[in-house]
């Protein structure tokens, strides 16, 4: 009788360990997947923002960028060079 109790306890322990391991590995894999999705979404957002900024800047108009309370106007330096070149040609 004592032998059966030990076997039962050992089987319960082994099954519990297996279930815990499956849960732990599954949770770890889920967290890694979620982190990868969040990271790739963030990176895609940054890429889209930069591409949009480049597109707007190529129009040679000031581009306003906001971050909470801060505001800045950006302009592409090639536009300034073009303006200086045309101004120089006009004065000659």
C-alpha positions as CSV (number, residue, x, y, z in Angstrom):
1,X,0.0,0.0,0.0
2,X,2.8,2.4,0.9
3,X,4.5,1.6,-2.4
4,X,1.4,2.6,-4.4
5,X,1.1,5.9,-2.5
6,X,4.7,6.7,-3.4
7,X,4.2,5.8,-7.1
8,X,1.0,8.0,-7.2
9,X,2.8,10.9,-5.6
10,X,5.8,10.5,-8.0
11,X,3.4,10.4,-11.0
12,X,1.6,13.5,-9.7
13,X,4.9,15.3,-9.3
14,X,6.1,14.3,-12.8
15,X,2.8,15.3,-14.4
16,X,2.8,18.6,-12.5
17,X,6.4,19.3,-13.6
18,X,5.5,18.6,-17.2
19,X,2.4,20.8,-17.1
20,X,4.4,23.6,-15.4
21,X,7.2,23.3,-18.1
22,X,4.7,23.4,-20.9
23,X,3.0,26.5,-19.4
24,X,6.4,28.2,-18.7
25,X,7.7,27.6,-22.2
26,X,4.4,28.5,-23.8
27,X,4.2,31.8,-21.9
28,X,7.9,32.6,-22.8
29,X,7.2,32.0,-26.5
30,X,4.0,34.1,-26.3
31,X,5.9,37.0,-24.7
32,X,8.7,36.8,-27.2
33,X,6.2,36.8,-30.1
34,X,4.3,39.8,-28.6
35,X,7.6,41.7,-28.1
36,X,8.6,41.0,-31.7
37,X,5.2,42.2,-33.0
38,X,5.4,45.4,-30.9
39,X,9.0,46.0,-31.9
40,X,8.3,45.5,-35.6
41,X,5.2,47.7,-35.4
42,X,7.2,50.5,-33.7
43,X,10.0,50.2,-36.3
44,X,7.5,50.3,-39.1
45,X,5.9,53.5,-37.6
46,X,9.3,55.2,-37.4
47,X,10.1,54.2,-41.0
48,X,6.7,55.6,-42.2
49,X,7.2,58.8,-40.2
50,X,10.6,59.4,-41.7
51,X,9.5,58.6,-45.2
52,X,6.6,61.0,-44.8
53,X,8.9,63.7,-43.5
54,X,11.3,63.2,-46.5
55,X,8.4,63.4,-48.9
56,X,7.1,66.6,-47.4
57,X,10.6,68.2,-47.2
58,X,11.3,67.5,-50.9
59,X,8.4,69.9,-51.7
60,X,10.8,72.8,-50.5
61,X,8.2,74.0,-48.0
62,X,8.8,74.2,-44.3
63,X,7.6,71.1,-42.5
64,X,6.3,71.5,-39.0
65,X,7.1,68.7,-36.5
66,X,5.4,68.4,-33.1
67,X,6.2,66.6,-29.9
68,X,3.8,67.3,-27.1
69,X,4.5,71.0,-26.3
70,X,7.5,71.4,-28.7
71,X,7.1,72.6,-32.2
72,X,9.8,73.0,-34.9
73,X,9.9,73.8,-38.5
74,X,12.2,71.9,-40.8
75,X,13.4,72.6,-44.3
76,X,15.6,70.5,-46.6
77,X,19.0,72.1,-47.1
78,X,19.0,71.4,-50.8
79,X,16.1,73.9,-51.1
80,X,18.2,76.5,-49.4
81,X,21.1,75.8,-51.8
82,X,18.7,76.2,-54.8
83,X,17.4,79.5,-53.4
84,X,21.0,80.8,-52.9
85,X,22.0,79.7,-56.4
86,X,19.0,81.4,-58.0
87,X,19.6,84.6,-55.8
88,X,23.2,84.7,-56.9
89,X,22.3,84.3,-60.6
90,X,19.7,87.1,-60.3
91,X,22.2,89.6,-58.7
92,X,24.8,89.0,-61.4
